[in-house]
Amino acid sequence: MIRIEISLFLKNVPGELARLTDLFGQAGINIDAITIQDASAYVQNLFEARGKSLKRLASSASYSSMRKDSADFALVRMLTDNPDASVALLKENDYLFDTKEVVALDITNQPGEFAKIAKKFGEEQININYVYGSVSDADGKCLFVFCPEDVASAAAFF
């Protein structure tokens, strides 16, 4: 199923995540999936991509500065049960964010199930840029969020 993912940078200080999630809770918006990473890893990936493509998007000094400064922030990606209300809430509270389509799948929590999904992406020649997911008890379902290069094609076979 195609869903809307919200990405934002959050200050990497105690209490910021609580403030963000409290805004959603107070508005009655459920966070269905979330992943948080040190933004310096994100900037490092940009730096490595620049090196591989040999396209200079900024000077080496700029990348070093960005990498140092980005340690002060976390990259948050999430799915909510109401993306339109989530976007309005983030705008109202002056958060800088972006949205994109991703593919969210409920997967049975059994050995090999994730491999079947990954294999299908490969068979369809669709690259996965990143993925994150949840774990439940053995009898439950797990929600996994895939960010493929071609969302429409991926959604067509799930």
C-alpha positions in Angstrom: 0.0 0.0 0.0 1.3 3.5 -0.9 1.5 5.7 2.2 3.0 9.2 2.9 6.2 9.3 4.9 7.1 12.5 6.7 10.8 13.2 7.2 12.1 16.0 9.4 15.2 17.0 11.3 14.8 17.3 15.1 17.3 18.8 17.5 19.3 16.0 19.1 18.6 17.2 22.7 16.6 15.6 25.6 12.9 16.3 25.4 12.6 17.1 21.7 11.2 13.8 20.7 8.7 14.0 23.6 7.6 17.4 22.4 7.1 16.2 18.8 5.2 13.0 19.8 3.1 14.9 22.3 2.0 17.2 19.6 0.7 14.2 17.6 -0.9 12.6 20.7 -2.7 15.8 21.7 -4.0 16.1 18.1 -5.2 12.5 18.2 -2.8 11.4 15.4 -1.3 8.0 15.8 2.3 7.3 14.7 2.2 4.0 12.9 5.9 3.7 12.2 9.0 5.7 13.1 12.7 5.5 12.6 15.2 8.0 14.0 18.9 8.2 13.1 21.8 10.6 13.8 21.6 13.1 11.0 25.4 12.9 10.6 25.0 9.4 9.1 22.6 10.9 6.5 25.1 13.7 5.7 27.9 11.1 5.4 25.8 9.2 2.9 25.4 12.4 0.9 29.1 12.9 1.0 29.8 9.3 -0.1 27.2 9.6 -3.0 28.9 12.8 -4.1 32.2 11.0 -4.2 30.9 8.0 -6.2 29.2 10.3 -8.7 32.1 12.7 -8.8 29.6 15.5 -8.8 30.6 18.2 -6.4 27.5 19.6 -4.8 29.5 21.5 -2.2 33.2 21.9 -1.3 34.9 19.3 0.8 35.1 21.9 3.6 31.4 22.4 3.4 30.8 18.7 3.7 33.0 18.5 6.7 31.2 21.4 8.3 27.8 19.8 7.6 28.9 16.5 9.0 30.0 18.2 12.2 26.9 20.4 12.5 24.5 17.5 11.7 25.5 15.7 14.9 23.2 18.2 16.6 20.2 16.9 14.7 18.4 13.6 14.2 16.7 12.5 11.0 13.1 11.3 11.8 11.0 9.4 9.3 7.5 8.4 10.2 4.1 7.2 9.0 1.0 8.5 10.7 -2.7 7.5 10.4 -3.5 10.9 9.1 -0.8 12.5 6.9 -2.9 15.6 6.0 -3.5 16.5 9.6 0.2 15.6 10.4 1.4 18.0 7.7 -0.9 20.8 9.0 0.3 20.2 12.6 3.9 20.4 11.6 3.4 23.5 9.6 1.5 25.1 12.4 4.3 24.4 14.8 7.1 25.6 12.4 8.8 22.2 11.8 10.8 21.9 8.6 9.8 18.6 7.0 9.3 16.8 3.7 6.9 14.2 2.5 7.3 11.4 0.0 5.4 8.3 -1.0 6.6 4.9 0.3 5.3 1.4 0.3 4.1 0.0 3.6 3.5 -3.7 4.0 2.1 -5.9 6.7 4.3 -8.9 6.8 3.8 -12.1 8.7 6.3 -12.5 11.5 7.9 -15.7 10.3 11.4 -16.7 9.2 11.9 -16.0 5.5 8.9 -13.6 5.0 11.1 -10.5 4.7 13.3 -12.4 2.3 10.3 -13.1 0.0 9.5 -9.4 -0.2 13.2 -8.4 -0.8 13.4 -11.1 -3.5 10.3 -9.7 -5.2 11.8 -6.2 -5.4 14.9 -7.7 -7.0 12.9 -9.8 -9.5 11.1 -6.6 -10.5 14.4 -4.7 -10.8 13.3 -2.1 -8.2 16.0 -0.9 -5.9 15.2 -0.3 -2.2 16.8 2.9 -0.9 16.0 2.2 2.7 13.6 0.2 4.8 12.5 0.1 8.4 10.0 -1.9 10.3 8.5 -3.2 13.5 8.4 -6.5 15.3 5.5 -8.1 17.0 4.8 -11.4 18.7 5.2 -14.5 16.5 1.5 -14.7 15.7 1.2 -11.0 14.7 1.9 -8.9 11.7 4.9 -6.6 11.3 4.7 -3.2 9.5 7.6 -2.6 7.2 8.2 0.6 5.3 10.0 0.4 2.0 11.4 3.4 0.0 11.9 2.0 -3.5 13.2 4.1 -6.4 9.9 3.4 -8.2 7.0 3.5 -5.7 4.2 3.1 -8.3 5.8 -0.1 -9.8 6.5 -1.5 -6.3 2.9 -0.9 -5.2 1.6 -2.6 -8.3 2.9 -6.0 -7.2 2.0 -5.9 -3.5 
